[in-house]
Amino acid sequence: MIKNKIQKIIRHINIFLNKKKFPNQIVVYFHDTQQIEIDAIQDIILFFKNIDYEFVTISEISKNLGTEKKLFTFTFDDGFKSWKNLIPIFDKYKVEATFFLNSVFLTDEGNDMFINNIGLDDKDKIINVDIINDLIKNDHEIGAHTHSHFKLSNLNFEDFKDEIQKNLDILRQFSENINSFAIPFGMRRYLKNEQIGYLENNFKTICYGEAGMLFDQDHKNIQRYPWQIELTFYQNLINLSTDTNLFNKLTKRSGLG
């Protein structure tokens, strides 16, 4: 209870001090997409289309960071069957998105470790080969997200490289163009420096994910905002326009809770 109150106070202070206009390039991410998420995604599309944002993949937004182009990227992590319900919506509004996939569930290794790592309550929610192919056929991009979704800072360097290579080997059976990587659990503090160096040498773009960091972008390391369903649409918009980069550098934590 006390922690929540402190987080709320910190959030209000950061909003008061650091609220700006929306950045020209916005990246958000989701995981599973049940009806509540789908409704939020449609609201996002309609709102940002109305103020002239174009919806593109992470690879496209990476090429245009720092420009005057108003671009918005939806990204999705892990691998959920519910993503198939996004295809007709994205087709209707001419949206291209990026889906970051793990890959252990595409092997015969079993899903127990993966389910535990992402806190999934139902193995039937995991995506299948047909849906992955449908996403690609509909001009969406897939990216790497490790084989098994471990917290990477807990792995030794050889196990870390094995997680990356297995993931790439499997995903390249679907698409040769696996140029982007999203780290499990989002935050930069979950990577060691040598791991960051390895990723930068093997991918064009590495994606992180903490609220308040959209104003700290470069072509190699892209920050994403975790859209928070428990907040109102307006509260999420406030978060998108608040820059807590300095707070994050000082504390290694999000200034928006």
Contacts in CASP RR format, 6 or more apart in sequence:
PFRMAT RR
TARGET T0000
AUTHOR 0000-0000-0000
METHOD contacts of the structure
MODEL  1
MIKNKIQKIIRHINIFLNKKKFPNQIVVYFHDTQQIEIDAIQDIILFFKN
IDYEFVTISEISKNLGTEKKLFTFTFDDGFKSWKNLIPIFDKYKVEATFF
LNSVFLTDEGNDMFINNIGLDDKDKIINVDIINDLIKNDHEIGAHTHSHF
KLSNLNFEDFKDEIQKNLDILRQFSENINSFAIPFGMRRYLKNEQIGYLE
NNFKTICYGEAGMLFDQDHKNIQRYPWQIELTFYQNLINLSTDTNLFNKL
TKRSGLG
7 257 0 8 1.000
10 247 0 8 1.000
10 255 0 8 1.000
10 257 0 8 1.000
11 255 0 8 1.000
11 256 0 8 1.000
11 257 0 8 1.000
14 212 0 8 1.000
14 242 0 8 1.000
14 244 0 8 1.000
14 247 0 8 1.000
14 255 0 8 1.000
14 256 0 8 1.000
15 238 0 8 1.000
15 242 0 8 1.000
15 256 0 8 1.000
18 242 0 8 1.000
18 243 0 8 1.000
18 244 0 8 1.000
18 246 0 8 1.000
18 247 0 8 1.000
19 238 0 8 1.000
19 241 0 8 1.000
19 242 0 8 1.000
19 243 0 8 1.000
20 215 0 8 1.000
20 241 0 8 1.000
20 242 0 8 1.000
20 243 0 8 1.000
21 241 0 8 1.000
22 51 0 8 1.000
22 240 0 8 1.000
22 241 0 8 1.000
23 214 0 8 1.000
23 215 0 8 1.000
23 217 0 8 1.000
23 240 0 8 1.000
23 241 0 8 1.000
24 66 0 8 1.000
24 67 0 8 1.000
24 68 0 8 1.000
24 69 0 8 1.000
24 70 0 8 1.000
24 71 0 8 1.000
25 61 0 8 1.000
25 64 0 8 1.000
25 65 0 8 1.000
25 66 0 8 1.000
25 67 0 8 1.000
25 69 0 8 1.000
25 70 0 8 1.000
25 71 0 8 1.000
25 72 0 8 1.000
25 73 0 8 1.000
25 214 0 8 1.000
25 217 0 8 1.000
26 48 0 8 1.000
26 53 0 8 1.000
26 71 0 8 1.000
26 72 0 8 1.000
26 73 0 8 1.000
26 214 0 8 1.000
26 225 0 8 1.000
26 240 0 8 1.000
27 58 0 8 1.000
27 61 0 8 1.000
27 72 0 8 1.000
27 73 0 8 1.000
27 75 0 8 1.000
27 207 0 8 1.000
27 214 0 8 1.000
27 222 0 8 1.000
27 223 0 8 1.000
27 224 0 8 1.000
27 225 0 8 1.000
28 44 0 8 1.000
28 72 0 8 1.000
28 73 0 8 1.000
28 74 0 8 1.000
28 75 0 8 1.000
28 224 0 8 1.000
28 225 0 8 1.000
28 226 0 8 1.000
28 227 0 8 1.000
28 240 0 8 1.000
29 74 0 8 1.000
29 75 0 8 1.000
29 76 0 8 1.000
29 77 0 8 1.000
29 182 0 8 1.000
29 207 0 8 1.000
29 209 0 8 1.000
29 224 0 8 1.000
29 225 0 8 1.000
29 226 0 8 1.000
29 227 0 8 1.000
30 37 0 8 1.000
30 41 0 8 1.000
30 74 0 8 1.000
30 75 0 8 1.000
30 76 0 8 1.000
30 77 0 8 1.000
30 227 0 8 1.000
31 76 0 8 1.000
31 77 0 8 1.000
31 78 0 8 1.000
31 80 0 8 1.000
31 118 0 8 1.000
32 78 0 8 1.000
32 80 0 8 1.000
32 82 0 8 1.000
32 125 0 8 1.000
33 41 0 8 1.000
33 76 0 8 1.000
33 80 0 8 1.000
33 82 0 8 1.000
33 83 0 8 1.000
33 85 0 8 1.000
33 86 0 8 1.000
34 82 0 8 1.000
36 229 0 8 1.000
37 229 0 8 1.000
38 85 0 8 1.000
38 86 0 8 1.000
38 89 0 8 1.000
40 227 0 8 1.000
40 229 0 8 1.000
40 233 0 8 1.000
41 74 0 8 1.000
41 86 0 8 1.000
41 89 0 8 1.000
42 89 0 8 1.000
43 233 0 8 1.000
44 72 0 8 1.000
44 74 0 8 1.000
44 227 0 8 1.000
45 55 0 8 1.000
45 89 0 8 1.000
45 93 0 8 1.000
45 95 0 8 1.000
47 233 0 8 1.000
47 237 0 8 1.000
48 55 0 8 1.000
48 72 0 8 1.000
49 55 0 8 1.000
49 93 0 8 1.000
51 70 0 8 1.000
52 70 0 8 1.000
53 70 0 8 1.000
53 71 0 8 1.000
53 72 0 8 1.000
54 69 0 8 1.000
54 70 0 8 1.000
54 71 0 8 1.000
54 72 0 8 1.000
55 71 0 8 1.000
55 72 0 8 1.000
55 73 0 8 1.000
55 74 0 8 1.000
55 90 0 8 1.000
55 93 0 8 1.000
55 94 0 8 1.000
55 95 0 8 1.000
55 96 0 8 1.000
55 97 0 8 1.000
56 71 0 8 1.000
56 72 0 8 1.000
56 73 0 8 1.000
56 96 0 8 1.000
57 73 0 8 1.000
57 96 0 8 1.000
57 97 0 8 1.000
57 98 0 8 1.000
57 140 0 8 1.000
57 141 0 8 1.000
58 73 0 8 1.000
58 75 0 8 1.000
58 98 0 8 1.000
58 141 0 8 1.000
58 143 0 8 1.000
58 180 0 8 1.000
58 205 0 8 1.000
58 207 0 8 1.000
58 222 0 8 1.000
59 98 0 8 1.000
59 141 0 8 1.000
59 179 0 8 1.000
59 180 0 8 1.000
59 204 0 8 1.000
59 205 0 8 1.000
60 71 0 8 1.000
60 73 0 8 1.000
60 96 0 8 1.000
61 71 0 8 1.000
61 73 0 8 1.000
61 222 0 8 1.000
62 180 0 8 1.000
62 204 0 8 1.000
62 205 0 8 1.000
62 219 0 8 1.000
62 222 0 8 1.000
63 219 0 8 1.000
64 71 0 8 1.000
65 217 0 8 1.000
65 218 0 8 1.000
65 219 0 8 1.000
65 222 0 8 1.000
66 217 0 8 1.000
73 97 0 8 1.000
73 98 0 8 1.000
74 95 0 8 1.000
74 97 0 8 1.000
74 98 0 8 1.000
75 97 0 8 1.000
75 98 0 8 1.000
75 99 0 8 1.000
75 100 0 8 1.000
75 182 0 8 1.000
75 207 0 8 1.000
75 224 0 8 1.000
76 83 0 8 1.000
76 86 0 8 1.000
76 97 0 8 1.000
76 98 0 8 1.000
76 99 0 8 1.000
76 100 0 8 1.000
77 100 0 8 1.000
77 145 0 8 1.000
77 182 0 8 1.000
77 184 0 8 1.000
78 100 0 8 1.000
78 101 0 8 1.000
78 102 0 8 1.000
78 118 0 8 1.000
78 145 0 8 1.000
78 149 0 8 1.000
79 99 0 8 1.000
79 101 0 8 1.000
79 102 0 8 1.000
79 105 0 8 1.000
79 126 0 8 1.000
79 127 0 8 1.000
80 125 0 8 1.000
80 126 0 8 1.000
80 127 0 8 1.000
81 124 0 8 1.000
81 125 0 8 1.000
81 126 0 8 1.000
81 127 0 8 1.000
81 128 0 8 1.000
81 131 0 8 1.000
82 125 0 8 1.000
83 99 0 8 1.000
83 127 0 8 1.000
83 131 0 8 1.000
83 135 0 8 1.000
84 131 0 8 1.000
84 134 0 8 1.000
86 97 0 8 1.000
87 134 0 8 1.000
87 135 0 8 1.000
87 138 0 8 1.000
89 95 0 8 1.000
90 96 0 8 1.000
90 97 0 8 1.000
90 138 0 8 1.000
90 140 0 8 1.000
91 138 0 8 1.000
96 139 0 8 1.000
96 140 0 8 1.000
96 141 0 8 1.000
97 140 0 8 1.000
97 141 0 8 1.000
98 140 0 8 1.000
98 141 0 8 1.000
98 142 0 8 1.000
98 143 0 8 1.000
98 180 0 8 1.000
99 132 0 8 1.000
99 135 0 8 1.000
99 140 0 8 1.000
99 141 0 8 1.000
99 142 0 8 1.000
99 143 0 8 1.000
100 142 0 8 1.000
100 143 0 8 1.000
100 144 0 8 1.000
100 145 0 8 1.000
100 180 0 8 1.000
100 181 0 8 1.000
100 182 0 8 1.000
100 207 0 8 1.000
101 127 0 8 1.000
101 132 0 8 1.000
101 142 0 8 1.000
101 143 0 8 1.000
101 144 0 8 1.000
101 145 0 8 1.000
101 167 0 8 1.000
101 171 0 8 1.000
102 114 0 8 1.000
102 145 0 8 1.000
102 146 0 8 1.000
102 147 0 8 1.000
102 148 0 8 1.000
102 149 0 8 1.000
102 167 0 8 1.000
103 147 0 8 1.000
103 166 0 8 1.000
103 167 0 8 1.000
103 170 0 8 1.000
103 171 0 8 1.000
104 110 0 8 1.000
104 111 0 8 1.000
104 113 0 8 1.000
104 114 0 8 1.000
104 147 0 8 1.000
104 148 0 8 1.000
104 149 0 8 1.000
104 166 0 8 1.000
105 111 0 8 1.000
105 114 0 8 1.000
105 126 0 8 1.000
105 127 0 8 1.000
106 129 0 8 1.000
106 170 0 8 1.000
107 170 0 8 1.000
111 123 0 8 1.000
111 126 0 8 1.000
113 148 0 8 1.000
114 120 0 8 1.000
114 126 0 8 1.000
114 148 0 8 1.000
114 149 0 8 1.000
115 123 0 8 1.000
117 148 0 8 1.000
117 149 0 8 1.000
117 150 0 8 1.000
117 184 0 8 1.000
118 149 0 8 1.000
120 126 0 8 1.000
132 142 0 8 1.000
132 174 0 8 1.000
133 174 0 8 1.000
135 142 0 8 1.000
136 142 0 8 1.000
136 174 0 8 1.000
136 175 0 8 1.000
141 177 0 8 1.000
141 180 0 8 1.000
142 171 0 8 1.000
142 174 0 8 1.000
142 175 0 8 1.000
142 178 0 8 1.000
143 171 0 8 1.000
143 178 0 8 1.000
143 179 0 8 1.000
143 180 0 8 1.000
143 181 0 8 1.000
143 182 0 8 1.000
144 164 0 8 1.000
144 167 0 8 1.000
144 168 0 8 1.000
144 171 0 8 1.000
144 178 0 8 1.000
144 180 0 8 1.000
144 181 0 8 1.000
144 182 0 8 1.000
144 203 0 8 1.000
145 167 0 8 1.000
145 181 0 8 1.000
145 182 0 8 1.000
145 184 0 8 1.000
146 152 0 8 1.000
146 163 0 8 1.000
146 164 0 8 1.000
146 167 0 8 1.000
146 184 0 8 1.000
147 162 0 8 1.000
147 163 0 8 1.000
147 164 0 8 1.000
147 166 0 8 1.000
147 167 0 8 1.000
147 170 0 8 1.000
148 163 0 8 1.000
149 184 0 8 1.000
150 163 0 8 1.000
150 184 0 8 1.000
151 184 0 8 1.000
151 185 0 8 1.000
151 190 0 8 1.000
152 160 0 8 1.000
152 163 0 8 1.000
152 183 0 8 1.000
152 184 0 8 1.000
152 190 0 8 1.000
152 191 0 8 1.000
152 192 0 8 1.000
152 195 0 8 1.000
153 189 0 8 1.000
153 190 0 8 1.000
153 191 0 8 1.000
153 192 0 8 1.000
153 195 0 8 1.000
155 163 0 8 1.000
157 194 0 8 1.000
157 195 0 8 1.000
157 198 0 8 1.000
160 195 0 8 1.000
160 198 0 8 1.000
161 198 0 8 1.000
164 181 0 8 1.000
164 198 0 8 1.000
164 199 0 8 1.000
164 202 0 8 1.000
168 178 0 8 1.000
171 178 0 8 1.000
172 178 0 8 1.000
179 203 0 8 1.000
179 204 0 8 1.000
179 205 0 8 1.000
180 203 0 8 1.000
180 204 0 8 1.000
180 205 0 8 1.000
180 206 0 8 1.000
180 207 0 8 1.000
181 199 0 8 1.000
181 202 0 8 1.000
181 203 0 8 1.000
181 205 0 8 1.000
181 206 0 8 1.000
181 207 0 8 1.000
182 206 0 8 1.000
182 207 0 8 1.000
182 208 0 8 1.000
182 224 0 8 1.000
183 190 0 8 1.000
183 191 0 8 1.000
183 199 0 8 1.000
183 206 0 8 1.000
183 207 0 8 1.000
183 208 0 8 1.000
184 190 0 8 1.000
186 207 0 8 1.000
186 208 0 8 1.000
186 209 0 8 1.000
186 210 0 8 1.000
186 224 0 8 1.000
187 208 0 8 1.000
187 209 0 8 1.000
187 210 0 8 1.000
187 252 0 8 1.000
188 196 0 8 1.000
188 208 0 8 1.000
188 210 0 8 1.000
188 252 0 8 1.000
189 252 0 8 1.000
191 199 0 8 1.000
196 206 0 8 1.000
199 206 0 8 1.000
200 206 0 8 1.000
200 220 0 8 1.000
200 221 0 8 1.000
204 219 0 8 1.000
204 220 0 8 1.000
205 219 0 8 1.000
205 220 0 8 1.000
205 221 0 8 1.000
205 222 0 8 1.000
206 220 0 8 1.000
206 221 0 8 1.000
206 222 0 8 1.000
207 222 0 8 1.000
207 223 0 8 1.000
207 224 0 8 1.000
208 221 0 8 1.000
208 222 0 8 1.000
208 223 0 8 1.000
208 224 0 8 1.000
209 223 0 8 1.000
209 224 0 8 1.000
209 225 0 8 1.000
209 226 0 8 1.000
210 223 0 8 1.000
210 226 0 8 1.000
210 248 0 8 1.000
210 254 0 8 1.000
211 225 0 8 1.000
211 226 0 8 1.000
211 228 0 8 1.000
211 239 0 8 1.000
211 244 0 8 1.000
211 254 0 8 1.000
211 255 0 8 1.000
211 256 0 8 1.000
211 257 0 8 1.000
212 223 0 8 1.000
212 225 0 8 1.000
212 239 0 8 1.000
212 242 0 8 1.000
212 243 0 8 1.000
212 244 0 8 1.000
212 245 0 8 1.000
212 248 0 8 1.000
212 254 0 8 1.000
212 255 0 8 1.000
212 256 0 8 1.000
213 223 0 8 1.000
213 225 0 8 1.000
213 244 0 8 1.000
213 245 0 8 1.000
213 248 0 8 1.000
213 254 0 8 1.000
214 223 0 8 1.000
214 224 0 8 1.000
214 225 0 8 1.000
214 240 0 8 1.000
214 243 0 8 1.000
215 243 0 8 1.000
215 245 0 8 1.000
216 223 0 8 1.000
216 243 0 8 1.000
216 245 0 8 1.000
216 248 0 8 1.000
217 223 0 8 1.000
225 236 0 8 1.000
225 239 0 8 1.000
225 240 0 8 1.000
227 236 0 8 1.000
228 235 0 8 1.000
228 236 0 8 1.000
228 239 0 8 1.000
231 239 0 8 1.000
239 256 0 8 1.000
242 256 0 8 1.000
244 254 0 8 1.000
244 255 0 8 1.000
244 256 0 8 1.000
247 253 0 8 1.000
247 254 0 8 1.000
247 255 0 8 1.000
248 254 0 8 1.000
248 255 0 8 1.000
END
